[in-house]
Each structure stands twice: as structure tokens, then as C-alpha cells.
Amino acid sequence: MMMQELNNTKDGKTTLSINTETCKHQPVYFGVVNINIDERTIGSVDVWRCGICKKRFCEEKQLGIEELADLVGMPKIDPDAKWGVTVCKLQQGKYKWKLVRIKENGEIKHECLDEKIIPLRVNDFKVEDEKHWSFLIDDNINKAVEI
């Protein structure tokens, strides 16, 4: 028997499974995603991971914005959602981006020009809109993303 097989049953399922919704999370720092324009960092998303259940949590940091974020601490995310960033192409010179919870299909609310809230269609965890785009945090941990 190999060491990796110790926690597996005969049918190949792992015997140790932790419910990420009832876990008493113990977050540890996991990594960062830098948000860049022309190789200049304008913000970042800190990624934390629970040492017990491995669920990930994210925290947005926009440079130059001194007001408190909407969510403080380890914000919750639904089990069927992933952390992502939406980017508004309409705001030349303002570089509007936002940390969001993206579900596989559906829509998210986006604060666009003049603080107007608009729905953005999501398909396969990606925003489908010619004036906006998105990327997943999980695909870019410890990387810089040019927006």
C-alpha cells in the first residue's frame, strides 16, 4: 500500500471530508493576485485558505482608495461560486475593477459609469459582455494580471 492510499476506501473515496460550510475556519495567507496597468500595480487581491477545509477567501485592495471595503474580515462565498475580478472597459483612465463572486451561469450586478448598477451575464464563470471582462482568482494566484 502506498502512503497516499491510507485515507482512501476500497471504492476510491476519501474517508476524511470536511464540510466547508460548518468548518470553524483557520485562515492562513495563501497568495496574491496583482492587478496591473502597463506593468504598474494598481491593486491586488489577497488570497487566504483555511488550514482545515482548504476553502479560499479573498480580500480586495485598491491602491489610492482609503475608504473601508464593503466586507471586512473573511467574506463568505457560496459553495457553487468562485472568486473573480470584473473589469470595466468603459472607464478609460479610471481602471474600474472589482472583486466578485461568480457563479457558473447567471448574472452579477456591476457598478458601472456614474455609479449605475447593471446586470452582467455570466457563462462558464466568465462575464459575457463586450464592455466588461473577468478572470478567476484561482487561475492567477501569485501572478500579475494586466487589465
C-alpha positions in Angstrom: 0.0 0.0 0.0 1.3 3.4 -0.9 1.1 6.3 1.6 -1.4 8.3 -0.5 -3.9 5.4 -0.2 -4.2 5.5 3.6 -7.2 7.8 3.6 -9.0 6.1 0.7 -11.7 3.5 1.0 -11.9 0.5 -1.3 -14.2 2.4 -3.7 -11.5 5.2 -4.0 -13.4 7.8 -1.9 -11.6 9.8 0.7 -12.6 9.0 4.3 -11.8 12.4 5.6 -14.1 15.0 4.3 -14.8 18.3 6.0 -17.9 20.4 5.3 -16.7 23.8 4.2 -19.9 25.4 5.4 -19.7 24.2 9.0 -15.9 24.3 9.4 -14.5 26.7 12.0 -12.1 28.2 9.6 -8.5 28.8 10.4 -7.4 31.1 7.5 -3.7 31.3 6.6 -2.2 33.5 3.9 -2.1 31.7 0.6 -1.1 34.2 -2.1 -1.8 37.3 -4.0 -3.1 38.4 -7.5 -1.6 41.8 -8.5 -3.8 44.0 -10.8 -1.5 45.9 -13.2 -1.8 48.5 -15.9 1.3 48.9 -18.1 3.3 46.8 -15.6 2.3 49.2 -12.8 0.4 47.7 -9.8 -2.8 49.5 -9.1 -4.3 47.0 -6.7 -4.3 43.4 -5.5 -6.4 40.6 -4.2 -5.1 38.8 -1.1 -6.0 35.1 -1.0 -6.4 33.2 2.2 -7.1 29.5 2.7 -8.5 27.6 5.6 -5.9 25.2 7.0 -8.6 22.7 7.8 -11.1 22.5 4.9 -9.0 24.3 2.2 -11.8 26.8 1.3 -10.4 30.1 -0.1 -11.3 33.6 0.9 -10.3 36.8 -0.8 -9.8 40.4 0.1 -9.6 43.3 -2.4 -7.0 46.1 -2.0 -7.3 49.0 -4.4 -4.4 51.4 -4.3 -5.4 55.0 -3.7 -8.7 54.1 -2.1 -8.7 54.9 1.5 -12.2 54.1 2.5 -13.1 50.7 4.1 -14.0 47.8 1.8 -17.6 46.6 1.7 -16.6 43.5 3.5 -14.1 43.3 6.3 -12.6 40.0 7.5 -13.1 36.8 5.7 -16.1 37.3 3.4 -18.3 34.3 2.8 -18.8 32.7 -0.7 -21.4 30.2 -1.8 -20.1 26.6 -2.4 -21.1 26.9 -6.1 -19.3 30.2 -6.7 -15.7 31.2 -7.4 -13.8 34.4 -6.7 -13.2 36.5 -9.7 -12.4 40.1 -10.8 -14.6 42.1 -13.2 -13.0 44.9 -15.2 -15.0 47.7 -16.9 -13.6 48.7 -20.3 -15.7 51.8 -20.4 -13.7 53.8 -17.9 -10.6 54.8 -19.7 -8.2 56.4 -17.2 -10.2 55.2 -14.2 -9.5 51.5 -14.5 -12.5 50.3 -12.6 -12.2 46.7 -11.3 -13.9 44.8 -8.5 -13.6 41.5 -6.6 -16.8 39.5 -7.2 -18.3 36.1 -6.5 -19.0 34.5 -9.9 -21.3 31.5 -10.4 -21.0 29.2 -13.4 -24.1 30.6 -15.1 -26.4 33.5 -14.3 -25.6 37.2 -13.7 -23.8 39.5 -11.4 -24.5 43.2 -10.5 -21.8 45.6 -11.6 -21.4 49.2 -10.6 -20.6 50.9 -13.9 -20.4 54.6 -15.1 -22.0 57.2 -12.8 -22.5 54.5 -10.1 -25.2 52.9 -12.2 -25.8 49.2 -11.3 -26.1 47.0 -14.4 -26.5 43.2 -14.7 -23.7 41.3 -16.4 -24.4 37.9 -17.9 -22.1 35.0 -16.8 -21.4 31.8 -18.7 -18.9 29.2 -17.6 -17.6 31.6 -14.8 -16.9 34.3 -17.4 -18.6 37.6 -18.0 -20.1 37.8 -21.4 -20.2 41.5 -22.3 -18.3 43.5 -24.9 -17.7 46.3 -22.5 -16.6 44.2 -19.5 -14.5 41.1 -18.9 -13.5 39.0 -16.0 -10.9 36.5 -14.7 -10.9 33.9 -12.0 -8.6 34.3 -8.9 -7.8 30.6 -8.7 -6.2 30.8 -12.2 -3.9 33.7 -11.3 -2.7 33.2 -7.7 0.8 34.7 -7.3 0.7 36.3 -10.7 0.1 39.7 -12.1 -2.8 40.3 -14.4 -2.7 43.2 -16.9 -6.1 44.9 -17.3 
